[in-house]
Amino acid sequence: MPYRIVSVVEGQGDVVAVPVLLRRFINQINPPVAIDIARPIRQPRGTLLKPGGIEAAVQFAATAMGDKGAVLVLLDSDGDCPKSNAPVLAERARNARNDSCRRHGPPRV
């Protein structure tokens, strides 16, 4: 079973662009691992920022990911300070799937 990347994004343009960017990036690093890039899960920014929002999206993405893979969450800052928001959102996302974050690391290159 290939390593699977499931992303959570905000906008329709991101749904199209993120798989292309991931494929280009993977082609550059050329890992010796089969990687499947799933169609991104689109969630509105307001939903993700609400209590339980990013957590639910990460849980859903982790289910779609299966046993071996990664969840990637991409958000626009939209005028907010990424320096203050990113650590809080990253911690919330990690806590949503703490077991998965510790069990599986990135593919070995």
N, C-alpha and C positions, 0 to 999 in steps of 0.2 A: 504494500500500500504506500503510495507516495506521500511525502510530507505535504500538508495542505495549509495554505495561507487564506484566512478568511478576514476580510477587512470590514470595518464599520465606518461609514462616511456620511456626510451631511447632504451633499447636493447631487443632482442628476448628472452634472458634468463629472463629478468625482467617480460615479459608478462606471463611467466609460473610461476615464483617464487612469485610475489607480491600477487596474490590471495591466494596462500597457506599460506604465512606469515600473511596476514590479517585474514584469517580464524582461524589460530592458536592463534593469539592475541585476537580475539573476543571470542574464546572459553575460554581463560584464564580469561578474565574480566567478561564473561557471562552476557552481558547486557540483560535486559528484553524487548528488542526491536528486531523485525525481521529485519535482515540485509541481503541485496542482494549485492554481490560483482560482479560487472560487469567485463567483459574482459577488461584488460587495453588497453588504446589507446597508440600506439607506435609512437613516433616522434623522428627524429634524433636530437641529441644535438645541432648541428649547426642551425637547424630550430628553436628550442626553444629559443636559445640565441639571434637570430636576433630580431630587433624591430618588434613588433607585433606577434612574434612567440609563446611565452608562452601565450600571451593573446588569440590568436586564439585557441590554444589547450584547454585552460580553458573554453572558450565559448563553444567549441564542447563538452567537457566533461560535462559541466553544462546542456547542452541540453539532453545528454544521461542520466544524473542523474534524471531528472524530477523535481517534486515539493519538494521532501524531500530527502535530502542526503548530501553527501560531495564529494568534488573533492580533490584528493591527487596527488601531483606532486612529483616525485622522479627523481633526477638527480645525476649522478656521478660527482665528482669534477674534475676528469681527470687531476690532477696536478694544477688546479686553486685553489685559496684560498677560501674554502667554507665560511669562516668568512666574507669575503668582498662581495662575489657574492650572497649568500643566501638572505640577507636582501633586496637587489635590486630586485632579481627575485621574492621573496615572495610579495613584494609591487606591482610589475607589475601584478602578478597573482591575488592578492586581488582587484586591481583596475579594472581588466577585468570583474569581477562579484561582484562589490561592493554591489549592491542591495541584492544579494543572501547571501553574507557573513554576512550581518547585520541581515537579516530576520530569518535565520535558524541557530540554534546552533547545537552542537553535541547532540546525543541522551542522555537522562538522564539515568544514571546508578543507 
